[in-house]
Amino acid sequence: MNIAIVDDESHWRKCVREEIRKICNNKENCIDIYEDGKTYLQSKKQYDISFVDIEMPDMDGFQVIEHAKKGNSEGIYIILTTHTEMSRKGYLVNAFRYIDKANMSEEIAEAINAANVLLRRNEVIEINIVGEGLQKIRLKDIYYIETEKHCTLFYTRQGNKKSNTPLAEIENSICKDWFFRCHKSFLINLDEILKCDGKIIYMKNGKDLDIARRKLAEFNRIYFKRKYECANG
């Protein structure tokens, strides 16, 4: 996980870095430190998570995040502040979290745990695609997977792909935190559901899928758990 800390005060840069190390149990995370937003932006590095102070000279945290998103729209941006009333403006840049420096330990821990849920969407699955060979597909690019006769169809943001790998084998290898076998024919990405109505799932790609009656209770439990986990993603 690549992390940036952007703050003009050395005391807070050190505090945030130590909290991150403690929360991550000193795992090998790359933590880069920046004293101002301009230097951070000039680096053009792609960070998974950026902790950005609101009050900085020349460019405030909101301006920094606005510019950073143009080069890294998938990054997670977390605001740091000693003035929580200023965090209300965070909606302008759709900040992921707002950390009160006075309550840093607890809030950074929650933010990193929540961010990890979203970052796992970038994991890939390697599948043998008919006529194309082995391909890596990001999990978040998959709408759903369907079994059809002796083939498995992947419906993705990059188009439909056909594989000879059985759906049961894919189900065993894919992340069950947000993929669910709602029917013998469908393995769906819970994050790509637009809405549910009874036993019908409406997917974001415009398709309507059935939920098997025996799967309905389990689906509701797992789906709403997932929605809660991603509530502020």
PyMOL commands that set and color helices and strands:
alter all, ss='L'
color gray80, all
select helices_A, chain A and resi 10-23+37-43+61-71+84-92+101-122+139-141+167-173+190-192+213-229
alter helices_A, ss='H'
color red, helices_A
select strands_A, chain A and resi 2-6+30-34+49-53+76-81+97-100+124-129+133-138+142-148+151-156+159-163+179-183+186-189+193-197+200-203+208-210
alter strands_A, ss='S'
color yellow, strands_A
deselect
rebuild
show_as cartoon
